[in-house]
Amino acid sequence: MVSIDEVARAAGVSTATVSRALSGRGHVSAGAKAKVEAAAKSLGYVVSASASSLASGRTRNIGVLVPFLDRWFFSTVLSGIASALMRRGYDITLYSLTADRAERHDVFDTFLRRQRVDGVIAISLELGREETERLVELDLPVIAIGGPNPLLTTLTVDDVAVARLATEHLLALGHREIAHIGASPEFDIDFHIPTQRRQGFEQALADAGIPVSPSLFEPADFTIEGGFRAAKQLLGKPGGRPTAIFAASDEMAIGALLAARELGYRVPEDLSVVGIDGHELGEFFRLTTVDQFPLGQGERAAEAILQELESDAAPPAHRPGELPFELIVRGSTARLPA
């Protein structure tokens, strides 16, 4: 095991200089830093996490609370967090929060209180007041991605505005019979994002003077399979069919594209489809979407928590709606034929 003394001798500097150069704390000239890094690399020296923690009082570890690990959106946000933190020499510890009250209690009352993390990032989790108070009591930086929380610094996308943008795109193309694939009640949790997207959809219709038709709504589970089944229901009903579908996620929109193909509908000639998220498969399926840049959301959350940890300045106030979104028009939507 290579020691810090060996690195110091190889670089021709003191051990204190090695410590400052490799930890990023304290001033070190560019020349000395380069010598230290070169010596450490040649010797295979890695800073001891335990020693660094004892010296600095920091673990260089961030706890990340996430509701799902097997969903594309959450894993992409997580990837952005992990990449940004890794570049700055931080590790992450994952805490998967289910709806189980006992498990959640253990996370907030036991795991997070073991002083193993320097800060916490919560991804799209609607925390109860008691859970929020437990986080505040940790006296650590906390960044929440998702809906507003008056006690925490939050990074938020306006889901009503996102849904309005998607629906207004279809309206601008002349569509009036627009169906919506949303969520069934068991999936409408954590800030009620599906409900907010349905509200944005219905607001856009109302502004255009179009009454909302319950028969043009179909619930699903935010998966490709769920979107496929919901679209088959919408397109297979007797009577008039929709000329466009707005799905509350890209995965459900992709399912709708596959259902339309199986039923013999051409997209976008017979049916326009738009989703939300910015899924990596969207370009392959030529899916029109409202991109909410999930990878960037993770990077922004990491940058925000690092700023609170490493800056003496007061952290910025993050207002709801600060996270960007953008309509990306591809080949799944077109003007309604006259």
C-alpha positions in Angstrom: 0.0 0.0 0.0 1.6 3.3 -1.2 1.7 6.0 1.5 1.3 9.7 1.3 5.0 10.0 2.4 6.1 8.1 -0.7 4.1 10.4 -3.0 5.6 13.5 -1.3 9.2 12.1 -1.8 8.5 11.3 -5.4 7.0 14.8 -6.1 9.6 16.6 -4.0 7.0 18.3 -1.8 5.7 18.1 1.7 3.0 15.7 2.8 0.8 18.7 3.6 1.1 19.8 -0.1 0.2 16.3 -1.3 -2.9 16.4 1.0 -4.0 19.8 -0.3 -3.3 19.0 -3.9 -5.3 15.8 -3.9 -8.1 16.9 -1.7 -8.7 20.2 -3.5 -8.7 22.0 -0.1 -6.3 24.8 0.3 -4.0 26.7 -2.1 -1.4 24.7 -4.1 0.5 26.1 -7.2 -0.4 24.6 -10.5 3.2 23.3 -10.9 3.1 21.5 -7.5 -0.3 20.1 -8.1 0.8 18.7 -11.4 3.9 17.1 -9.8 1.7 15.5 -7.0 -0.9 14.2 -9.4 1.8 12.7 -11.7 3.6 11.1 -8.7 0.3 9.7 -7.3 -0.6 8.3 -10.7 2.7 6.6 -11.2 2.7 5.1 -7.7 -0.9 4.1 -7.9 -1.7 6.1 -4.8 -5.4 6.7 -3.9 -6.5 9.0 -1.0 -7.8 7.0 1.9 -11.5 7.8 2.3 -11.4 7.2 6.0 -8.3 9.3 6.6 -9.7 12.1 4.5 -13.0 12.0 6.4 -11.2 12.2 9.7 -9.1 15.1 8.6 -11.9 17.1 6.9 -15.0 16.0 8.8 -16.5 15.1 5.4 -17.3 11.7 3.9 -17.4 12.9 0.3 -20.5 10.8 -0.1 -24.0 12.0 -1.1 -27.1 10.1 -0.2 -29.7 9.8 -3.0 -33.3 9.0 -2.3 -35.1 7.5 -5.3 -38.6 5.9 -5.6 -37.7 3.5 -8.5 -34.4 2.1 -9.7 -35.9 0.2 -12.7 -37.6 3.1 -14.5 -35.8 4.9 -17.3 -36.5 8.5 -16.1 -35.2 7.9 -12.5 -32.2 5.9 -13.7 -31.3 8.7 -16.1 -31.6 11.4 -13.4 -29.5 9.2 -11.2 -26.9 8.8 -14.0 -26.6 12.6 -14.2 -26.1 12.9 -10.5 -23.5 10.1 -10.3 -21.5 11.5 -13.2 -21.4 15.0 -11.9 -20.5 13.9 -8.4 -17.8 11.5 -9.6 -16.1 14.2 -11.5 -15.7 16.1 -8.2 -14.5 13.0 -6.3 -17.7 12.2 -4.5 -19.4 8.8 -4.0 -23.1 8.2 -3.7 -25.2 6.0 -1.5 -28.6 4.9 -2.9 -31.7 4.7 -0.7 -34.7 3.2 -2.6 -37.9 4.6 -1.0 -41.0 2.5 -1.4 -44.5 3.2 -0.1 -43.8 0.9 2.9 -44.0 3.1 5.9 -41.7 1.0 8.0 -38.9 1.0 5.4 -39.2 4.7 4.9 -39.0 5.2 8.7 -35.8 3.2 8.8 -34.2 5.4 6.1 -35.1 8.7 7.7 -34.6 7.7 11.4 -31.7 5.3 11.1 -29.7 5.2 7.8 -29.5 8.9 7.1 -28.5 9.7 10.7 -25.4 7.5 10.7 -23.3 10.5 9.5 -22.2 8.6 6.4 -23.3 11.3 3.9 -22.5 15.0 3.5 -25.8 15.8 1.8 -29.0 14.4 0.4 -30.7 14.5 -3.0 -34.3 13.4 -3.3 -35.5 12.5 -6.8 -39.3 13.1 -7.4 -40.4 12.1 -3.9 -43.2 13.8 -2.2 -42.0 13.7 1.4 -44.3 13.9 4.3 -43.9 16.7 6.9 -42.3 14.4 9.4 -39.9 13.0 6.8 -39.0 16.6 5.7 -38.4 17.6 9.3 -36.1 14.6 9.8 -34.1 15.8 6.8 -33.9 19.3 8.1 -32.7 18.0 11.5 -29.7 16.4 9.9 -28.4 19.9 9.3 -27.0 18.8 5.9 -27.6 20.3 2.5 -30.7 18.8 0.8 -31.8 19.2 -2.8 -35.1 17.9 -3.9 -36.0 17.3 -7.6 -39.7 17.4 -8.1 -42.6 19.3 -6.6 -42.3 22.3 -4.3 -41.4 21.8 -0.7 -41.3 25.0 1.4 -38.6 23.6 3.8 -36.2 22.4 1.1 -34.3 23.7 -1.8 -36.2 22.4 -4.8 -35.6 22.0 -8.6 -38.9 21.8 -10.2 -40.5 21.3 -13.7 -43.9 22.9 -14.2 -45.8 19.7 -15.3 -49.0 21.6 -16.1 -47.0 23.9 -18.5 -45.2 20.8 -20.0 -48.6 19.1 -20.8 -50.0 22.4 -22.2 -47.1 22.7 -24.5 -47.6 19.2 -25.9 -51.3 19.6 -26.3 -51.0 23.0 -27.9 -48.6 21.5 -30.4 -51.4 19.1 -31.5 -54.0 21.9 -31.5 -51.8 24.0 -33.7 -51.7 21.2 -36.2 -55.5 21.3 -36.4 -56.3 18.3 -34.2 -59.5 18.5 -32.2 -60.2 14.8 -31.3 -57.2 14.4 -29.0 -56.9 11.5 -26.6 -54.8 11.4 -23.5 -53.0 8.4 -22.0 -52.5 9.2 -18.3 -52.1 7.2 -15.1 -54.3 5.0 -13.0 -54.7 6.1 -9.4 -52.1 3.7 -8.0 -49.4 5.5 -10.1 -50.6 9.0 -9.3 -48.2 9.5 -6.4 -45.3 11.8 -5.5 -46.5 15.3 -6.4 -49.4 13.9 -8.5 -47.4 14.5 -11.7 -49.9 12.5 -13.9 -52.8 14.6 -12.5 -50.9 17.8 -13.2 -50.2 16.7 -16.8 -53.9 15.8 -17.3 -54.8 19.3 -15.9 -52.4 20.9 -18.4 -54.0 18.8 -21.2 -57.5 19.8 -20.2 -56.6 23.4 -19.8 -55.2 23.6 -23.3 -58.4 22.0 -24.7 -60.6 24.4 -22.7 -58.6 27.4 -24.0 -59.3 26.2 -27.5 -63.0 25.8 -26.8 -62.9 22.0 -27.0 -64.9 20.1 -24.4 -63.1 17.3 -22.5 -64.4 13.9 -23.4 -64.0 11.2 -20.8 -64.1 8.5 -23.5 -60.8 10.0 -24.8 -58.9 9.3 -21.6 -57.2 6.0 -20.9 -55.1 5.2 -17.8 -51.9 3.2 -17.9 -48.7 2.6 -15.8 -46.0 4.7 -17.5 -44.5 1.7 -19.4 -44.4 0.9 -23.1 -46.7 -2.1 -22.5 -49.2 0.0 -20.6 -49.2 2.6 -23.4 -49.7 -0.1 -26.0 -52.7 -1.5 -24.2 -54.2 2.0 -23.6 -53.8 3.0 -27.2 -55.4 -0.2 -28.4 -58.4 0.6 -26.2 -58.6 4.2 -27.5 -58.2 3.2 -31.2 -60.5 0.2 -31.0 -63.5 1.8 -29.5 -66.7 1.9 -31.6 -67.5 5.3 -33.1 -65.1 8.1 -33.9 -61.5 7.6 -33.1 -59.0 10.2 -32.0 -56.7 11.8 -34.6 -54.0 12.4 -32.1 -52.8 11.0 -28.7 -50.9 12.9 -26.0 -49.2 10.4 -23.7 -48.0 11.5 -20.3 -44.6 9.8 -20.8 -42.5 8.9 -23.8 -42.6 5.2 -22.9 -46.4 5.2 -23.1 -46.2 7.2 -26.3 -43.9 4.6 -27.8 -46.4 1.9 -26.8 -49.1 4.0 -28.6 -46.9 4.1 -31.8 -46.6 0.3 -31.7 -50.3 -0.2 -31.1 -51.2 2.1 -34.0 -48.8 0.1 -36.3 -50.4 -3.2 -35.2 -53.9 -1.8 -35.9 -52.9 -0.6 -39.3 -52.8 3.1 -38.7 -50.1 5.2 -40.3 -48.2 7.7 -38.0 -48.4 10.6 -38.6 -50.7 10.4 -41.6 -53.6 8.8 -39.7 -52.6 9.5 -36.1 -50.3 12.0 -34.4 -48.6 11.0 -31.2 -46.7 13.2 -28.7 -45.1 12.3 -25.4 -43.1 13.8 -22.5 -39.6 13.1 -21.1 -36.9 13.1 -23.8 -36.4 9.3 -23.8 -33.3 8.0 -25.5 -35.5 5.8 -27.8 -37.5 8.9 -28.9 -35.2 9.7 -31.8 -35.2 6.1 -33.0 -39.0 6.1 -33.1 -39.1 9.6 -34.5 -41.3 10.6 -31.5 -42.3 14.2 -31.0 -41.8 15.0 -27.3 -41.4 17.6 -24.6 -37.9 17.0 -23.4 -37.4 17.7 -19.7 -33.7 16.8 -19.9 -33.6 14.2 -17.0 -29.8 13.8 -17.3 -29.4 17.5 -16.9 -31.8 17.5 -14.0 -29.4 15.1 -12.2 -26.4 17.2 -13.1 -28.1 20.4 -11.9 -29.0 18.7 -8.6 -25.4 17.6 -8.1 -24.1 21.0 -8.9 -26.5 22.6 -6.5 -25.6 20.4 -3.6 -21.9 20.8 -4.3 -22.3 24.5 -4.3 -23.9 24.4 -0.9 -21.1 22.1 0.4 -18.1 23.8 -1.1 -19.0 27.5 -1.2 -19.0 30.0 1.6 -21.7 32.0 -0.3 -25.4 31.6 0.5 -27.0 29.0 -1.8 -29.2 30.2 -4.6 -33.0 30.2 -4.2 -34.4 27.7 -6.6 -37.9 28.6 -7.6 -40.6 26.2 -8.9 -40.4 26.0 -12.7 -36.7 26.7 -12.9 -35.8 23.4 -14.7 -36.1 23.8 -18.5 -38.2 21.9 -21.0 -38.5 22.1 -24.7 -40.7 20.8 -27.5 -38.8 18.5 -29.9 -40.8 18.0 -33.1 -40.0 14.8 -35.0 -41.9 12.6 -37.3 -44.8 11.3 -35.1 -46.9 14.5 -35.4 -48.3 16.2 -38.5 -51.0 18.6 -39.6 -54.5 17.2 -39.7 -55.4 16.6 -43.4 -58.1 18.9 -44.6 
